[in-house]
Amino acid sequence: MERQTIAANFWVAPSKVRKNGLAPINATITRNGQRASFSTGRMIQPDNWDCKRQRAKASDITRWFDTKAWRILLLLEINFS
């Protein structure tokens, strides 16, 4: 059986900041070297994003983000393992 690799990375591009000061939270899913990038549909102030941990710092979006990120990772694990 061939080994499969799956990774999910979340990021905010400071260059995409809108006039209201918010930037979109993006995700990149990699499966066996194939990448798919998409926007999560949520916005955050770049200062409230922890680049190293790839998650929101303490704010109202943290709970939403943690729940959605774990759901994405769980679905990937279930469907592609």
Phi, psi and omega in degrees: 000132181285137179284136179249144177241139179225135177217146176232127178237140179242142183205159177236129179265109179302335180287348181260015181297132179276176181299332180278003177089002181258149177235150181287145172272124182249160177226147172232122178254129178241127178228115180051042177085351178269129183250145173223124180246145179202161175271141179282348182088002179249153181240154179207154173286131182306329179293339180266011180251129178265102184297319184295317182270353180055050179202168180286144172285174182308113177193181181291339181274347184302312182297315178300312183297314181300318179296312181294319180297316179292324177296317179299312181296321179295315178298320177297316181296317180293316187277336187237010178266000000 
